[in-house]
Amino acid sequence: MAGNRVEIDPFTPMAASTGTCGNVWLWGSDNMLPYALAFVARESATHRRIINDKADYISGRGFSYDEGNRLLGHLVGCANGRRESLRSVLNKVAFDKCLLGNAFLEVVTNAERSFVSFYHQDATRCRVGKDDRSVWLHHNWSVFTPATVTRLPLYPAFEPQEDGTLRSIIHYKDYEPMFEHYGVPPYIAGLGVSAIAWKTDRWNIARLDNSFQLSGVMVLDGDVDSEREAAQIAEQAEKQFAGKPGQVMFLIKNRMENEGSKFIPISSDNEGDWKALHEQATGDIVVAHSWFRALSGLDYSTGFNPERILHEYQVALNTIIQGEQAGIQKRARLLC
């Protein structure tokens, strides 16, 4: 681990968690599942596009309200001490919900209930307490220590804080059988195809770094006195000719009569298979998200069709977007 970067396998199969880490329920088999899901979303272009678009569609252009209500207008325009709009806070909550199947919204007020503020809390920092009545926040769960944790009660309970405020936290989560303490993102069945899309992208980047040179074995003539000297010759040749390390393997051999340096290519005829695999994985990601191809920036074989886009948006609006909006806004409206 370097700094705050956690080295994990993002495609480790997920299991329902029943264990605990201190006084919190594990999120994933090793408590690192949110880190893995966030990593995948940063590496797969189509996967990330769908998550971004879902969050933007759910948060929309903002909130409609009675403009004559000055206090409500102030809350919509400035939802917290960071001067974030309510739409900005909702967008972050929606993003976490789409990415992780869980989202956390902190509610701040005072004993007189004379004001209310909303703060989004990064869901990767949150874990549900073993008492199922609290949420524990920590900056890095791979180095968790009880002394550096912040604890907030689950809504509707509030607890006084050192600054004199009362605080609570709302936990939004998607239902999944066997997962009692945390929700599961709807695309969870598509993690495998996200891995394929990610790895085929890496394969193409490696080919580009190598200037699309053939892989193979380079046999060099050279009279050397030691293995160390041979290794130095191979290393120098690799830096000069091989592009990305590993594309070409170098061998040093003593010169034989009528022999010189030669390159033995390793040919591959699976280019089409890789391209088809990537395209299939991209399509499967859309399916796993229960989303729509036209809303994912992907082309149909029949070309651009604005009527199809409008139709798919209407279906998404009535089946996904409005349902998520209602679920996220319901508890917030109770507090306003």
N, C-alpha and C positions, 0 to 999 in steps of 0.2 A: 504494500500500500504506500503510495506517495502522496503526501499531503492529505487531502480529503477524498482522493480517488480510491475507490474500493475495487480491487481486482476480483471479479467473480465470473463464473460461467453463466451467461445470460440465458442459456437454453436448457438449464437443469430442469427436469420435470418437476412440476409443482405438486405438492401433497398437502392435504388438509392438515392444519397445524393444531395439535393438542398440547404441545409442550409450552413451557414458559421460559422467559429470560428475566431472571429476577422476579419482579411482580407484574410482568406484562405477558400477554399471549404472543407467541411467535407469529410473525407474518411470513408465511412460507416455512419450509422445513428447516431453514437456517436463519430465519428472521431477516434475510436479505432480499426477499422477493421484490419489494418496491425498487431497489437499486437495479435489479436485473431488468425489470420492465421498462424503467427509465432509460437504461442503456440501449435496449432494443429499439425504442422509439427514436433515439438519436442516430441510429445506424441504418434504418430502413426507410427510404424516401417515401414510398407510397403509404406505408404504415403511419409515418409521422404526418403526412398530408391529411389523412383521414381524421386523425386525432385533433389536429389543429382546426380543421373545418367543422367537425362536430362541435367543438367548444365555441367556435365563432357563431355557428348557427343557433346554438342554445342561448348564448348571451345576447345575440341579436344586436340591435342598434341601441339598446338601453331600455329604460323603464318609462311607461306611460303613467302619469299621475295627475291629480288635481293641482294645477299650477297655482291655485289660490291657497293651497296649504303650504305656507312658507317653511315650516319645520320639516315636512316631508320632502320638499324640494331641496332643502339643505342636505338631508341625508342622502338623497339620490346623487347629488353633485359631489358630496364629500362624506364618504362612509366611515372614515376613521381618521386617526391622528396623522396618518401618512398622506392625507389629502387625496386618497384614491376614490374614484367614483364607484358607486354601487355596481355599475356595469363592469368595471375593471375587476372588482372583487369576485363577482359572479363568474366572469370569464375564467379566472384562475381555478375556482371551485369546479367549474364544468370541465376544464382541462384535466384536472386530477381525476375526476370521476370517469372520464373517457379513457384515460391512460391506465389508471390503477384499479378502477372499480370501487374506489373509496375517495372521499374528500372530507376535509375538516374545516369548519368555519368557527372562529372564535367570536364570542359575543361579549361585549364590555358594557357595563352600566354602573349605576351607583345605588346606594340604599334607597334613595328617593325615587329611583327610576325616572330621573329628569332628562336623561339622554340615553342613546344606544349607539354603539359603534360596532362595525363588523370588520374582522381581520381574517384574511385567508391564511391558513397554516399549511405549509408544505407537507403533503401527506406522507412523503418518504421519511419525515422526522417523527411521525406519530405512531404510537402503538397503544392498543387498548389494554387497560389495566386488568389484572387477573380478577378484580372485584366486579368487572363489567360495569362500573359506574364512574370510571375515570379514563382519561387519555394522558399518556406520558409523552413528552416531547424531548428529543435529544438530537444534537447536531450530527452525530455519526454513530449508528447503532453497532458498528463493528468494533467500537472501542467504548461501549457503554459502561458508565460508572454511575451508581445511584446519586453521587454527590453533584453531578452536573445535569440532572434531569429536572424538567419542569412538569408539574402535574396540574391538570385542569379537570374539573368535574364534567361529566356528560350532561348535556341539556336534558331536562329543565332545571337541574340543580345548579346553583351558583355558590361560589365561595369567595370570601373577601381576600384581597391581595394587599401587599405591603403599601401600594400607592393609594389605597383607600377605595379602589374600584371593586366591583363584583364581576367575576368572570365565569364563563361557561364555554363549552365547546360542543358543536353539533357534528355528529358523525353521519355522513351520507354514505350508503354502501349498496352495491348491487347484490341481489339475492343469488345464492348458489347452494345447492344441497351439500351437506357435510361441512360447510364453512359457516360457523356460528358467529365468529368474532370479527371477521373481515369479509368484505365483498370480493367478487372476482370480476375482472373486466370481461366484456362480452366477447372479445376477440381471442380469449385464452386458447381456444382450439387451433388458432392460427399461428401459434408461436413457432411451430416447426417450419411453416412456409415462410415466416418472417426470417428465420435462420437461413433458408435457401436463398431468398432475395439478398440478404446481407452478404452471404458468402459468394454468390455469383458477382455481386458488385465488387467485392474485394479481389476476385479473380480477374475481372476486367481491369481494375486499377493496377494490379501486378503486371498484366500484359502491357499496359500503357507505359508503366515505368521501365519496362524492358524494351520499349520501342517496337513491340510485337515481334521481337526476334525469336527464332526457333530455339527451343531447349535442346540440349545435347551434351556431348562429352568432347572437350578440347584436349587433344594429346599434344604435349609440347616436348620438343627435343631439349635435352639439357643434361650435361654431365655435372652432377652435383656430388659433393663429398659427404653430405649428411641429410637426414630427413628434415632438419630445421631449414637448411638452405633450399630444399625442394618446396617446403611449405611457404617460404618467403617469395619464391618465384611464382607459385600458384596464386598467392594473395595479391601480388602486384598485377598479374595478368587479369585476375578477376575484377579488380578495381578499374582497370582500364577498358576491359572489353565486355564484361558480363552484365552490366546494367544492375538490376536488382539481384543481390546475392541469392544463389540457389537456382538460377535459371540455367547456368552452365557449370558443369563439373569439370575441373581441370586435373589432368594426370601428367606427371613428369616421368619421362622414361629416357634411358640412354639411347643415343642415336644408333640405329641399325643401318646397314647398307641399303641404299635405295629407298630410305624412309625419311620423311620430314614431318613437320608439324601438320596435323590434320584435325578437322572438325567432323564429328560423327553426330548428325542430327537425330533427334528423337521426335518423329512426326506424330501428329495427333489429328484424327479426323472427327473429333467430337464437338466441333464448333457449333453446329446446328443444335445439337442436344442441349448444350449450355444455354443457348438463346431461348429455346423452347421451354426449358426448365425455369428460367427466370420469368418468362411471360406467364407461365402457368402459376408460379408462386405469387406473382403480383395480382393476378385475378383471384386467387384463393384468399389473399389478404382481405380483399374487398368483401368477399363472401363471409369470412370469419367475423368481420366487423358488423355484419348485418347492414351494410351500407350499399351505395349505388355507384356503379362505374362512372356514370356521367358526372357525378358530384365529386369524383376522386381525381379529376384531371387526366383521366385515361380515355383514349379514343376507342370508339367502336369501329369494327371493320367496315361498316357502312358509311363512316365519316361523321362529320359534325351535324347534329340535329337539335336545334333549339327546342322543339316541341318535346323531345325525349327528356331534355334537361329539366324543363318545367314540370313535366309529368312526374319524374323521379323526385324532384324537390317536394312536390305536393304530397307524395307518398311518404317521404322522409318526415315532412312536417307533421303529418297526422299520426304516424306510427312511432316516431322516435323523438323528434325535437320538442314537441309540445309536452310530451310525457315527462321528459327530463326537466324542462322548464318548470312544470308544475311541482315536481318532486323537490327541486332545489329551493323554489320560492316559497313553498308552503310554510315552512317553519320560520323563515325570515319575516313573512307577513304577520305572523302571530306576535312578533316582537316589536313591530313598528307602531 
